[in-house]
């Protein structure tokens, strides 16, 4: 089974909000999340403690689940701005 994996970031989003997003996405069937640590070389109080939120799901995710995932991400994007995104397909 081929998995789709991508990371999203909002550089100033607090840890609690990243955790909330991960919890919401975790309620979507077949969707897994992982909080990745900040990788900045120098401490900046204004940066999030989280570097990226990794999202992983089967490439063949059911349409209803894909729509729910997008609704959740859109909800937070409306409140905190556009996400920076990087992606990779993994086997």
C-alpha positions, 0 to 999 in steps of 0.5 A, spaced: 500 500 500 502 506 498 502 512 503 501 519 502 505 523 507 506 531 507 508 536 512 505 542 514 507 548 518 505 555 521 511 558 524 508 561 530 503 556 531 503 554 539 504 547 541 497 547 544 494 548 537 498 543 533 496 538 538 489 540 537 489 539 530 493 533 530 487 530 535 482 532 530 485 529 524 486 523 528 479 522 528 479 521 521 479 514 519 486 512 516 489 518 518 495 518 522 499 525 525 506 526 528 508 532 531 516 534 528 520 538 533 523 545 531 529 545 527 531 552 528 539 553 529 537 559 534 532 560 539 526 565 537 521 566 542 516 567 537 517 561 533 513 555 535 516 549 539 513 544 533 517 545 526 512 541 522 505 537 523 506 530 519 500 527 516 500 520 513 494 516 510 493 511 504 493 514 497 487 511 496 483 515 502 476 514 502 473 521 498 469 522 505 475 522 509 479 526 504 474 531 505 474 531 512 481 532 512 481 538 508 475 541 512 479 541 518 485 544 515 481 549 512 478 551 518 485 552 522 488 556 515 482 561 516 484 562 523 492 562 523 493 563 515 496 559 510 500 553 511 507 552 508 507 545 506 512 540 503 510 533 501 513 526 499 510 519 497 512 513 501 511 506 500 
